[in-house]
């Protein structure tokens, strides 16, 4: 069984570990840097855990001693990515439509009206697509 635990601080994380882990848990995701105290807490509550994961941005900050100690007891500590930030509203399909309309000689105002996208966003997406083309 896999459990995801997200908390604002280490105190809240430790409380949630106590509440949500048991012997059936095999994988744990935490959104905080795994410190010695957190890892010990996880292993006490979920002795059968085989994988602990954390955000990729925090993984390099984890003590090498913790990673080595976990590997000795058969627990893997890995970075696991969750997308950060706001999701994209306009994808590749919209960019392709804008490029196609530009090739047909349509201006940003007309593109904005046709695709029902704010004019400022059309200008932004045009610049963004030109930046991608130059790479």
Secondary structure, 3 states (H helix, E strand, C coil): CEEEECCCCHHHHHHHHHHHCCCCCCEEEECCCCCHHHHHHHHHHCCCCCEEEECHHHHCCCCHHHHHHHHHCCCEEEECCCCCCCCCCCCHHHHHHHHHHHHCCCCHHHHHHHHCCCHHHHHHHHHHHHHHHHC
